[in-house]
């Protein structure tokens, strides 16, 4: 069953990104749009080709706050990360510092696909790849084919 959280490499480690209802409400308030509209606005211009997300900036309609606040509130909602093999607790203060350092002042395209992934996990769910399953079997699962003769 898909989860509504996603773990992504970000900044100085790997972080859990989630948008529980309090973060969704704040994100909607700050961006001035409902979560469904925000998802559509952020996705516009993102195209998936296989496992890669291709960004087409000429087709985009997101606001800078859509990207920045999605990452910030999802860090707070996820509440944890792993840096240098150690688990860290993500507080609002740490989330602000990470966003200020790794999102603000950098090209928005660096965080655009991340925001799309975060919102996608919240809206449609996310099934992380099974680590112990060979890539060929994962691909067969996706296409509904069998790898056994």
For each residue, the residues with C-beta under 8 A, 3 or more apart:
1: 125
2: 121 124 125 126 127
3: 6 121 125 126 127 128
4: 18 19 121 122 125 126
5: 16 17 18 78 121 126
6: 3 16 17 18 117 118 120 121 126 128
7: 14 15 16 17 128
8: 14 15 17 114 117 118
9: 13 14
10: 13 14 15 17 71 75 81 98 102 114
11: 15 98 101 102
12: 83 84
13: 9 10 81 82 83 84 88
14: 7 8 9 10 81 82
15: 7 8 10 11 75 78 80 81 82 90 98
16: 5 6 7 78 79 80 81 90
17: 5 6 7 8 10 71 74 75 77 78 114 117 118 121
18: 4 5 6 23 74 77 78 79 121 122
19: 4 23 24 27 35 70 73 74 77 118 119 122
20: 23 24 77
21: 24 25
22: 25 26 77
23: 18 19 20 26 27 73 74 76 77
24: 19 20 21 27 28 35 73 122
25: 21 22 28 29
26: 22 23 29 30 73
27: 19 23 24 30 31 35 38 69 70 73
28: 24 25 31 32 33 34 35 38
29: 25 26 32
30: 26 27 65 69
31: 27 28 38 63 65 66 69
32: 28 29
33: 28 37 38 41
34: 28 37 38
35: 19 24 27 28 38 39 119 122 123
36: 39 40 123
37: 33 34 40 41
38: 27 28 31 33 34 35 41 42 66 70 119
39: 35 36 42 43 119 120 122 123
40: 36 37 43 44
41: 33 37 38 44 61 62 63 66
42: 38 39 46 62 66 67 70 112 115 116 119
43: 39 40 46 116 119 120
44: 40 41 59 60 61 62
45: 55 56 57 58 59 60 61 62
46: 42 43 53 54 55 56 112 113 116
47: 53 54 55 56
48: 51 52 53 54
49: 52 53 54
50:
51: 48
52: 48 49
53: 46 47 48 49 113 116 117
54: 46 47 48 49
55: 45 46 47 60 109 112 113
56: 45 46 47 59 60
57: 45 60 109
58: 45
59: 44 45 56
60: 44 45 55 56 57 112
61: 41 44 45
62: 41 42 44 45 66 67 108 112 115
63: 31 41 66 67
64: 67 68 108
65: 30 31 68 69
66: 31 38 41 42 62 63 69 70 115
67: 42 62 63 64 70 71 103 108 111 112 115
68: 64 65 71 72 99 103 104 111
69: 27 30 31 65 66 72 73
70: 19 27 38 42 66 67 73 74 115 118 119
71: 10 17 67 68 74 75 99 103 111 114 115 118
72: 68 69 75 76 95 96 99 103
73: 19 23 24 26 27 69 70 76 77 95
74: 17 18 19 23 70 71 77 78 118
75: 10 15 17 71 72 78 81 90 94 95 98 99
76: 23 72 73 79 90 91 92 95
77: 17 18 19 20 22 23 73 74
78: 5 15 16 17 18 74 75 81 90
79: 16 18 76 89 90
80: 15 16 87 88 89 90
81: 10 13 14 15 16 75 78 87 88 90
82: 13 14 15 85 86 87 88
83: 12 13 86 88
84: 12 13
85: 82
86: 82 83
87: 80 81 82
88: 13 80 81 82 83 94
89: 79 80 94
90: 15 16 75 76 78 79 80 81 94 95 98
91: 76 94 95
92: 76 95 96
93: 96 97
94: 75 88 89 90 91 97 98
95: 72 73 75 76 90 91 92 98 99
96: 72 92 93 99 100
97: 93 94 100 101
98: 10 11 15 75 90 94 95 101 102 103
99: 68 71 72 75 95 96 102 103 104
100: 96 97 103 104
101: 11 97 98 104
102: 10 11 98 99 106 111
103: 67 68 71 72 98 99 100 106 110 111
104: 68 99 100 101
105:
106: 102 103 110 111
107: 110
108: 62 64 67 111 112
109: 55 57 112 113
110: 103 106 107 114
111: 67 68 71 102 103 106 108 114 115
112: 42 46 55 60 62 67 108 109 115 116
113: 46 53 55 109 116 117
114: 8 10 17 71 110 111 117 118
115: 42 62 66 67 70 71 111 112 118 119
116: 42 43 46 53 112 113 119 120
117: 6 8 17 53 113 114 120 121 126
118: 6 8 17 19 70 71 74 114 115 121 122
119: 19 35 38 39 42 43 70 115 116 122 123
120: 6 39 43 116 117 123 124 126
121: 2 3 4 5 6 17 18 117 118 124 125 126
122: 4 18 19 24 35 39 118 119
123: 35 36 39 119 120
124: 2 120 121
125: 1 2 3 4 121
126: 2 3 4 5 6 117 120 121
127: 2 3
128: 3 6 7
129: 133 138
130: 133 138
131:
132:
133: 129 130 137 138
134: 137 138
135: 138 139
136: 139 140 147
137: 133 134 140 141 147
138: 129 130 133 134 135 141 142
139: 135 136 142 143
140: 136 137 143 144 145 146 147
141: 137 138 144
142: 138 139
143: 139 140
144: 140 141
145: 140
146: 140
147: 136 137 140
148:
149:
